[in-house]
């Protein structure tokens, strides 16, 4: 059985990075890959590893569900659900903590990055986040996990935990592989192109949000940090800003980077930036129109999420029981 699993945290307004690194890939897989089951969830349990205002979180969950659909996920082909509505995620996350070592969790780059930003203390859940993520994947015995580049390290840990569990308790889990897009796997901040674009970045103009209007998109691209040599060339080490804009345009317009380099050779950054903005606007405006309609259709959204939770729970329960039996936990 070939199963695919992925999720996104409802931890704020989604960025173009989340779309190009993750959602676009989900839609592509949905349309072009053969699979038996594809689970896409809203990772609300991950979102609360850093403090969240409850009302805002509830809104963000619905918004993310609407956005998934607006971007093209088809509930007939993909099981869409909210992570906390399938309680087996938290349960398997705990069971896997018993075979995870604190040292290996402390080495995770995302933990180190997020830890320093916490003002009211670091929750233990932030440390164990990758173990919950391993649980999300192993719960469905996923073969593939479409993610952006930044999640690769967590995927490596998932593989280690799957192998460790299999070694200790007998063959139980498939070792999952990441599915990472070639271009767009790491979209960088517009204001610091050495840092990834992130929904929790407090600097508004560093990110294009999927709900940004045309004027905001044009303004942010116009003020994106570049360099002074005037050449439109893909060179992430020496020209991170221009390379990031080339990656963005390549993904948004579905054109190879080399073709863009040729087309804008000698045209200057002003003209190029305008074209980058055009490509983003053309991509996002239709998504935004669909998004509003879906978000306002409360009944439809609830039905899709209810059905998704029922279906995911069915698979999750079966696999979790198997895991518990292996560990000597189930009486019957
Ligand atoms: N800049 C990015 N470029 C490409 N892919 C990206 N992803 C995130 N940022 C980029 C991918 O989006 C998916 C969802 O990520 P997540 O919400 O689970 O958490 P994250 O990776 O931590 O994303 P953010 O936007 O940086 O969220 P915050 O700020 O809340 O931590 C993943 O597949 C990720 O790789």
Boltz pocket constraint, residues with backbone or C-beta under 6 A from the ligand:
constraints:
  - pocket:
      binder: B
      contacts: [[A, 7], [A, 8], [A, 9], [A, 10], [A, 11], [A, 12], [A, 15], [A, 16], [A, 17], [A, 18], [A, 19], [A, 20], [A, 21], [A, 22], [A, 43], [A, 146], [A, 147], [A, 148], [A, 149], [A, 150], [A, 151], [A, 184], [A, 185], [A, 186], [A, 187], [A, 188], [A, 196], [A, 197], [A, 198], [A, 199], [A, 200], [A, 201]]
      max_distance: 6.0
